[in-house]
């Protein structure tokens, strides 16, 4: 058989042309540059398995050749180290040159080099003032880390989708050359633009911004990129992706709920590249875990559920070997005495680790609300709660928070010196996690699914959990946190406190949904869910009365709105079955109000659009039931996104029409002065079945608190709204 052309035409290697490694091991070599195929294959086989403890795989094949005549042989050093050496030499030479010209007296950072070589930027200004002439950010309104104001002004993007980094003087090529010469990562935006994005991230992002230390991060941005204290590029790329949500003029959600943002996706891909490298080498593991958490929240707001679940499991699994789940985020106890991280060096590093761990746990609890098992069991969390945000930012160095999940009465006892809205939100999410644990474990080995015919209060542990979630937690709030106050001018709101009030009601719906029976006049579960829906609607209407941007709320609010809408759909089904047209109309008004909230939120974060699309499917079933003599007997699913619908195989695209609001004008055409649609008037109880149901449920223990709710939400039976 004749040999292939590639083999016969290949010229034989002369003596000493093979690489040193192949010659030493007497293997065939094709002398490919920079690495021969034999060395590449052996390197790929090596990195395909995890390295032993204390050992790191090489970052590239160990393949070298004899020196070429007339050229010195390159020393056997890491290419990245060599690049850093060359960058340092360039910086030193530039420093000497500038000193000779009398310009500066110390090595410049990229930001300072650009300020020396270019006139003042017209696109972005620095968010922090300093004595060296750096300007303050004056083109955006100021806000605090936990509240929000009107959306900040954003800089324009160029035709590529990236923020415009052009300056009024000097060529763009010269600016880029200055950046690269100063050691700046070419994949990151211009230093001024990046600082602007960091500032927007801390003022607008309601998720990952709680994990990082804003003062030190902004201060470290003025360091040289090769400085060990300069922020890790993975964290900066993740911040750019997150902040892009608030700085775009031309980004609109697509009909399927996705959004096109090439700038954000560029930084997402760069962040994922650092994550992949850390998975292979174990280098820079803690900052990369932080970047992974930031990226997870980005995926959550995008509604990209598969990536959300994968990242949630990955970051929780990685945080455990780092011993972040131990008190003080470090431990030498146990059979495996080693740990990847050294003990925290100071107060700031300790609190950073705490907040990184708790952000991992919060994300795990939030993405598990559909009934998934948690990645880390509550009993395996020994880390104390973080400190107040003000103490973290100011670096007050106060003692550790004495409370942790094992503390007695941790959900109803709030120490004033260690309590703020962020801590209350954390506790509310952990309380929701207990509900998820209870439902998951109760159904895991149950012989039959939960039924509306059974009394859930006869189940072990149900009554205690119900009392804690529906009553005791909210009643225990300190006096300064019992109302989520909106500023007098309607321009500010503590979003963490808002969520701390809403989340327990969403947890109540999750706990009781399987036992709702509106035909049973003594159903406590129905009363609980109706009252929870009432509060969620009331909280939304309070925001709709102001000019506040609801897209600045935590993305978990869309799930809370969805749960409230599910209860309203079941209530609408009940009204259809008893023939109460007025009650059905009012229920549709509430449903459409919640749909409108999701669509508004989806204008910036696609998770809102995706949840509203899921709701359309449920409403289509209710509309179909209205025209039938016998309603469908299937229960309304609480979390439809948690089963096979996420992975359709032969799904056909069907244009779903939103359910109409019977007998009323469209929601978006109503007067802005009215906070409720015209159909959302007080529900009449003239129907004898409704009146009987309301009277009997008023005697069902225990009663629901009313101190947190102001005013009556139409479309809900008054007996349920006031007594439960």
Buried (B, 14 or more C-beta within 10 A) or exposed (E): EEEEEEEEEEEEEEEEEBBBBBBEEEBEBBBEEEBBBBBBEBBEEEBEEEBEEEEEBEBBBBBBBEEEEEEEEEEEEEEEEEEEEEBBEBBEEBBEEBEEEEEBEEBBBBBBBBBEBBEEBEBBBBBBEEEEEBBEBEEBEEBEBBBBBBBBEBBEBEEEBBBBBEBEEBEEEBBBEBBBBBBBBEBBBBBBBBBBBBBBBBBBBBBBBBBBBBEBBBEEBBBBBBEEEBBBBBBBBBBBBBBBBBBBEEBEBEEEBBBEBEBBBBBBEBBBBBBEBBEBBBEBBBBBBBBBBBBBBBBBBBBBBEBBBEBBBBBBEBBBBBBBBBEBBBBEEEEEEEBEBEEBEEBBBBBBBBBBBBBBBBBBBBBBBBBBEBBBEBEEBBBBBBBBBEBBBEBEEBEBBEBBBEBEEBBBEBEEEBBBBBBBBBBBBBBBBBBBBBBBEBEEEEEEEBEBEEEBEEBEEBEEBBEBBBBBBBEBBEEEBBEBEBEEEEBBBBBBBBBBBBBBBBBBBBBBBBBBBBEBBEBBBBBBBBBBBBBBBBBBBBBBEBEBBBBBBBBBBBBBBBBBBBBBBBBBBBBBBBEBEBBBBBBBBBBBBBBBBBBBBBBBBBBBBBBBBBBBEBBBBBBEBBEEEEBEEEBBBBBBBBEEEEEEEEEEEEEEEBBEBBEBEEBEEBEEEEBBBBBBBEBBBEBEBBBEBBEBBBEBEBBBBBEBBEEBBBBBBBBBBBBB
